[in-house]
Amino acid sequence: MDLRSSSENEPPVIVRPSRDGDVEAMLSIYRRHIRLGVDEGVSDSDMPQADDLRDRRKNLKNRRFPHLVATRNGDVLGYAYVVLFRKRPAYRYTVKHSIYIHHDHVGHGIGRALMRELIDVCAAAGFRQIIGYIDSDNVASLALHERFGFARVGLLPGVAFRHGGWSDTVMVQRSLATGATTPPPAGGR
Ligand SMILES: CC(C)(COP(=O)(O)OP(=O)(O)OC[C@H]1O[C@@H](n2cnc3c(N)ncnc32)[C@H](O)[C@@H]1OP(=O)(O)O)[C@@H](O)C(=O)NCCC(=O)NCCS
């Protein structure tokens, strides 16, 4: 549980592990960002369904992968989670994250509170590297990741077709805990 107040007269943002009851709120946040991501009308059938998020969340939680929501007054205003960067056992200490804030609540410090907690919880869970993929024109997300010490480690030119044009994706990475400076504990993840 992490309590931070983004501005004096606003109730605090509480970051906590997600619950099954949060799925509908997460779904509407996610769908809105998908619709904004591409301008071609994404049909409802192509949109992720509640069960998709519900199953993914349950699967991640069962495997002790952080899955967090940020709330204010009990309303879910954002969520963030990690999956394995690659399934092969050698990569079991490296995760890839996603973070989404409700479009009416961006720019109010909720992304900051969520990212802070996600990094701390992933480090505590024994992960050593965290990776993200960000659209090259996503100024807010690039700035957020820079603020948390993510380095730009790669560029994937022309991998996305959105708004009628090809666009690049930036790969960002930061280490967690001791990163690659010490071996993982015996019997680690
Ligand atoms: C990217 C996103 C998660 C940022 O969350 P947010 O709650 O809006 O960000 P915050 O208000 O906590 O701002 C955190 C930092 O991000 C940066 N930032 C946020 N919005 C910004 C903007 N519009 N322009 C420039 N920098 C911005 C600032 O550095 C800010 O830190 P500071 O104010 O402490 O200096 C949010 O805008 C979002 O969900 N976007 C759509 C989905 C998405 O792109 N997810 C990321 C995919 S990788």
The ligand as a Gaussian input file, in Angstrom:
#p B3LYP/6-31G(d) Opt

LIG

0 1
 C        2.406000       7.790000     -19.973000
 C        1.549000       7.848000     -18.751000
 C        1.555000       6.467000     -18.069000
 C        2.105000       8.915000     -17.756000
 O        1.308000       8.875000     -16.574000
 P        0.763000      10.266000     -15.953000
 O       -0.017000       9.937000     -14.741000
 O        0.115000      11.074000     -17.009000
 O        2.172000      10.935000     -15.565000
 P        2.477000      11.786000     -14.252000
 O        1.495000      12.879000     -14.123000
 O        2.654000      10.883000     -13.098000
 O        3.880000      12.400000     -14.665000
 C        5.041000      11.659000     -14.381000
 C        6.161000      12.209000     -15.225000
 O        5.909000      11.943000     -16.584000
 C        6.267000      13.067000     -17.361000
 N        5.098000      13.510000     -18.098000
 C        3.819000      13.123000     -17.887000
 N        3.002000      13.675000     -18.803000
 C        3.806000      14.402000     -19.616000
 C        3.577000      15.169000     -20.793000
 N        2.360000      15.304000     -21.307000
 N        4.644000      15.768000     -21.397000
 C        5.891000      15.620000     -20.901000
 N        6.180000      14.888000     -19.786000
 C        5.147000      14.302000     -19.171000
 C        6.824000      14.106000     -16.416000
 O        8.221000      13.887000     -16.373000
 C        6.269000      13.718000     -15.092000
 O        7.123000      13.862000     -14.021000
 P        7.196000      15.176000     -13.128000
 O        5.930000      15.920000     -13.314000
 O        7.343000      14.595000     -11.754000
 O        8.412000      15.826000     -13.671000
 C        0.081000       8.265000     -19.104000
 O        0.143000       9.491000     -19.756000
 C       -0.625000       7.221000     -19.974000
 O       -1.239000       6.300000     -19.462000
 N       -0.540000       7.369000     -21.313000
 C       -1.249000       6.474000     -22.240000
 C       -0.820000       5.024000     -22.203000
 C        0.672000       4.924000     -22.374000
 O        1.253000       5.574000     -23.219000
 N        1.293000       4.067000     -21.526000
 C        2.706000       3.845000     -21.600000
 C        3.007000       2.847000     -22.615000
 S        4.688000       2.445000     -22.527000

